[in-house]
Amino acid sequence: MSPAAPLRSDRGSRLAAIQAALAAGRLRGADRMVDALHPAEAALLLESLPPAQRALAWELVNQDVQGEVLVELSEEVRSELLAEMKPDEVVAAAEGLDVDDLADLLAELPEAVTQQVLRAMDQQDRVRLSAVLGFPEDTAGGLMNTDTVTVRPDVTLEVVLRYLRMRGEVPERTDCLFVVDRNDRYLGALPVTRLLTADPARIVSGEMDPEVAPIAPETAAAEVARVFESRDLLSAAVVAADGRLLGRITVDDVVDVVREQAEHPALAAAGLEGDDDVFAGVRKSARRRSLWLGINLLTALLAAWVVGLFEATIEKVVALAVLMPVVASMGGIAGTQTVTLIIRGIALGQVQPSNARWLFFKELAVGAVNGLVWAGVVAVATWLWFGTWDVAAVIFVAIVINLIAAAVAGVAIPLALKRMQIDPALAGGVILTTVTDVVGFAALLGLGALVLT
């Protein structure tokens, strides 16, 4: 058993106990259990409850931590709870939140409530919040927190230590201090470990690391995650084009980005979003999913139309109708493998226009090799089943054609969608299925019409 297993088991049992207490109406016992939860666990509890029980559980959450719980919730559940809160309750919940978390919260509030929250903040916090709100949410500037500790390069480590003792506290997850000049231009980072272990008489400029590259505020959140992964960072400075230090990004913010990236492809392929509420009402859920059901219906009708063109052939050679699912399935699986690899490569920044041609021919070769191998297997099985080499030859060629087409589509579709600024994970699967179905059916039935009738 992994070290994390006991923690997961304990958390699961606590959430189950609270859910049982709420279902039984035992609020007196449930309130104590809710108070003992970490804000992230409380958020998970709320997301795991139907609307009526969710409202009860929210009332049990201590007002002192409601803000922290809100920022941990999915966007849809958070919006639902905020809509039921009074303006003064929202203002109270927003007090004490980090600037980056507060920026996420304000984006979902009515203008009047936002103004109340801003009026309750001091001038310094309003300036910091404005700096974060000035950047899109999915960029380094939108992720950053402006609460940083800066030091000058020409002071001793002893002076820095006295400054920190006088300050009394440092921001959470501080693994380094940022070194800036008198104009707040970023010069490098001073690791806390070096500050604590080096000779206190040493000068900051001699102990700082000037090679720690900052991140531009316009950098996409996905690229920020890649930088943290490749450099094993715990935090990073966000620096403007003129060299001014704007804030810092910490690993906890990056973990959220990584989680969203991991969830996105699978959910997008089904026409869903990461913030969808599992316990949303029937009408809302049905409306949200109907679009992709409609699109899928259109593509299915296109494949059915292709099959209808060869109705006479199917009537004469019934074996073709039996083998149609085999051709479509082989092409669909091969195409899905290719399109998944390409979408992943695009997300990680590995697939670029400079190497797309090489990838195209590589996947084309893979499709041809797999096509020949597995088409041979299916052809032999077909001969043993129907006792005719004519049908076996037709399905052999059809599978080879469809697997090659699947490889071409698996590379071309994500790249084309990316160029058109359409999310490949959202539309790639639907288009790929259409291509492999249409090509597979047309190849099988078309060859059947030529050879067998």
Secondary structure, DSSP 8 states (H G I E B T S, - for coil): --THHHHHHHHHHHHHHHHHHHHHT-HHHHHHHHHTS-HHHHHHHHHTS-HHHHHHHHHHS-GGGHHHHHHHS-HHHHHHHHHHS-HHHHHHHHTT--HHHHHHHHTTS-HHHHHHHHHTS-HHHHHHHHHHHTS-TTBHHHH-B----EE-TTSBHHHHHHHHHHH----TT--EEEEE-TT-BEEEEEEHHHHHHS-TTSBHHHHSBTT---B-TTSBHHHHHHHHHHHT-SEEEEE-TTSBEEEEEEHHHHHHHHHHHHHHHHHHHTT--TT--TT--HHHHHHHHHHHHHHHHHHHHHHHHHHHTTHHHHHH-HHHHHHHHHHHHHHHHHHHHHHHHHHHHHHTT---HHHHHHHHHHHHHHHHHHHHHHHHHHHHHHHHHH--HHHHHHHHHHHHHHHHHHHHHHHHHHHHHHHTT--HHHHHHHHHHHHHHHHHHHHHHHHHHHHT-
